[in-house]
């Protein structure tokens, strides 16, 4: 696997890392995949702040997920949660209005992609905690990086080592459907 012509080893060496970390941040990988540029620390920080701003999930989506029987497969729950986010799609709303030009499709698709990337950790951690921890949720911590926050919300343990392995896993699978 290469990202924009760089091996995963090169990506890990070149991409910005969490403080004290040795693994390239997944959000830096996302930047690289979108732009073909290694982001600066400042660019990664700005992207992290943007993702945190976009991460809010409507209450109706949480209610849908929380009300599902615990034996519904997590991937089914994820599909349902993602589909329930559709009313907030900028692409969908602009398309329905009939004023969006085909040359602008990419702008609206990018906006939706950024929002979904921001929301995925909250949604997937919610599903995980419902299935394996009796619905006892851990709130998001916007002071953490994207993957560190995800590891925190999973609540498996709160060690830096677990956050770092989560960053590595998500960085490695940035272009591979989350490891599925």
Secondary structure, DSSP 8 states (H G I E B T S, - for coil): -EETTEEHHHHHHHS-B-TT--SB-HHHHHHHHHHSS---HHHHHHHHHHHHHH----HHHHHHHHHS-TTS-HHHHHHHHHHHTGGG-HHHHHHHHT---GGGHHHHHHHHHHHHHHHHHHHHHHHHHHHHSTT------TTS-HHHHHHHHHTS---HHHHHHHHHHHHHTTTTGGG-
